[in-house]
Amino acid sequence: MLMWIIILALLVIGLGLVIVELVFIPGTTVVGLLGLIFTGTAVIISYNHFGSDVGFYVLMGTLVATLVALFYSFRTGAWTKFSLKSSNDGKVNEGLLSDLHIGDEGVTVSTLRPIGKAEFRNRIFEVKTLGSYIEQGQPVKITQIYSNQIVVEPINQ
């Protein structure tokens, strides 16, 4: 009786880990391998302890249970409540740079370390420096504009 409890526990844990690998954390393979190891250990124990007939039935039952569980979990959509349904389609400074020119002056809205935000012409843009840190509220000047990036430098007063 104890052997059956051990075999069933290994099978349930193994099947659970395989489903977790496929549905929740695909690509890690560690959890899936652990699930296969648990399931394989249960089948091997059943072959060794109960003989080839019982071992074969445990193997076939395990395969059928795995296929049914996977089919049911994907077919019913039970896992859709865990999936991300929204996406971020926005891009930084997209289409907003046409009003800006090299030499325009503005003021930093956040500390630039070296990336932050600055205000030019009453609009806030994400800007970057060439490695220097600029405190919030400091005047800056645009030195380069390329690939939707604005490069600024502090204005020395």
Sequence and secondary structure as in RCSB ss.txt:
>XXXX:A:sequence
MLMWIIILALLVIGLGLVIVELVFIPGTTVVGLLGLIFTGTAVIISYNHFGSDVGFYVLMGTLVATLVALFYSFR
TGAWTKFSLKSSNDGKVNEGLLSDLHIGDEGVTVSTLRPIGKAEFRNRIFEVKTLGSYIEQGQPVKITQIYSNQI
VVEPINQ
>XXXX:A:secstr
 HHHHHHHHHHHHHHHHHHHHHHTSTT  HHHHHHHHHHHHHHHHHHHHH HHHHHHHHHHHHHHHHHHHHHHHH
TTTTGGGS        TTTTTGGG  TT EEEESS BSSEEEEEETTEEEEEE SS  B TT EEEEEEEETTEE
EEEE   
